[in-house]
Amino acid sequence: MLADYILFAASLLERIIYIAIALSGLVGAALAASTREDAFTAGDRHSKWIWTAILLGSAVVVYFRFPFLSWAGMVAIGIYWFDVRPHLRSILSGNSGW
């Protein structure tokens, strides 16, 4: 009986985490779509529409929890938030030094 509640709570927590990551992918896609195209070129990154498509696709596969693709989607969302987005923000703010 208690084990069933623990498994249910763990499953619910896992689902909440997946939904939060999928939402961060959607927010990242919106931010990528609203960023200037030349910032991606100046940062030597893929184009803004490629990143938008990557983030939207990643959000979908994470939300629906495809077995292997959801992990790849989480990695892509993480790369955008922790590598691409900070680099683009530094370029747009004028701090593009080495």
TORMAR-243175 format. One record per residue (C-alpha): residue number from 1; residue in three letters; x negated, y, z negated. Coordinates in Angstrom, 2 decimals. Last residue first. Layout:
% residues N
- NUM;ala;X;Y;Z
...
//
This chain:
% residues 98
- 98;trp;-37.62;36.90;26.20
- 97;gly;-35.50;39.99;26.49
- 96;ser;-31.81;40.05;27.39
- 95;asn;-30.56;42.17;24.51
- 94;gly;-28.32;44.42;26.64
- 93;ser;-24.99;43.58;25.01
- 92;leu;-23.82;41.64;28.05
- 91;ile;-27.03;39.58;28.15
- 90;ser;-26.87;38.80;24.43
- 89;arg;-23.22;37.80;24.76
- 88;leu;-24.05;35.55;27.70
- 87;his;-26.73;33.75;25.70
- 86;pro;-24.42;33.35;22.70
- 85;arg;-21.70;31.90;24.98
- 84;val;-23.96;29.47;26.85
- 83;asp;-25.75;27.78;23.95
- 82;phe;-23.62;27.17;20.85
- 81;trp;-20.08;27.65;22.16
- 80;tyr;-20.62;26.35;25.69
- 79;ile;-22.80;23.44;24.65
- 78;gly;-20.28;22.52;21.96
- 77;ile;-17.43;22.42;24.47
- 76;ala;-19.53;20.21;26.76
- 75;val;-20.44;17.90;23.86
- 74;met;-16.81;17.61;22.81
- 73;gly;-15.86;16.78;26.39
- 72;ala;-18.50;14.04;26.54
- 71;trp;-17.03;12.62;23.33
- 70;ser;-13.52;12.78;24.79
- 69;leu;-14.72;11.12;27.98
- 68;phe;-15.68;7.91;26.22
- 67;pro;-12.32;6.73;24.85
- 66;phe;-9.88;9.31;26.25
- 65;arg;-8.56;11.21;23.25
- 64;phe;-5.60;13.01;24.86
- 63;tyr;-6.68;16.31;23.29
- 62;val;-10.35;15.67;23.99
- 61;val;-9.71;14.82;27.64
- 60;val;-7.59;17.96;28.12
- 59;ala;-9.97;20.32;26.31
- 58;ser;-12.89;18.96;28.32
- 57;gly;-11.08;19.59;31.58
- 56;leu;-10.32;23.16;30.54
- 55;leu;-13.89;23.72;29.38
- 54;ile;-15.48;22.29;32.51
- 53;ala;-13.05;24.21;34.74
- 52;thr;-13.84;27.51;32.99
- 51;trp;-17.55;26.75;33.14
- 50;ile;-17.30;26.11;36.89
- 49;trp;-15.22;29.28;37.28
- 48;lys;-17.82;31.41;35.48
- 47;ser;-20.64;30.18;37.65
- 46;his;-23.25;27.79;36.31
- 45;arg;-25.94;29.39;34.19
- 44;asp;-29.11;31.35;35.07
- 43;gly;-28.25;34.02;32.47
- 42;ala;-28.18;36.73;35.14
- 41;thr;-25.85;34.62;37.27
- 40;phe;-23.53;33.93;34.33
- 39;ala;-23.55;37.61;33.41
- 38;asp;-22.82;38.51;37.05
- 37;glu;-19.43;36.81;36.90
- 36;arg;-18.12;39.06;34.12
- 35;thr;-16.47;37.24;31.24
- 34;ser;-12.67;36.87;31.18
- 33;ala;-12.64;33.34;32.59
- 32;ala;-15.35;32.25;30.15
- 31;leu;-13.36;33.66;27.24
- 30;ala;-10.19;31.88;28.34
- 29;ala;-12.11;28.64;28.84
- 28;gly;-13.71;29.00;25.41
- 27;val;-10.28;29.50;23.84
- 26;leu;-9.06;26.34;25.58
- 25;gly;-12.14;24.39;24.47
- 24;ser;-11.71;25.66;20.90
- 23;leu;-8.14;24.38;21.08
- 22;ala;-9.41;20.93;22.12
- 21;ile;-11.83;20.96;19.17
- 20;ala;-9.02;21.84;16.77
- 19;ile;-6.78;19.14;18.26
- 18;tyr;-9.51;16.52;17.86
- 17;ile;-10.09;17.56;14.25
- 16;ile;-6.36;17.40;13.48
- 15;arg;-6.16;13.92;15.02
- 14;glu;-9.07;12.70;12.90
- 13;leu;-7.44;14.09;9.76
- 12;leu;-4.17;12.33;10.62
- 11;ser;-5.96;9.03;11.22
- 10;ala;-7.82;9.36;7.91
- 9;ala;-4.60;10.19;6.08
- 8;phe;-2.81;7.20;7.67
- 7;leu;-5.70;4.88;6.81
- 6;ile;-5.67;6.12;3.21
- 5;tyr;-1.91;5.74;2.98
- 4;asp;-2.08;2.19;4.32
- 3;ala;-4.88;1.32;1.88
- 2;leu;-2.69;2.50;-0.99
- 1;met;0.00;0.00;0.00
//
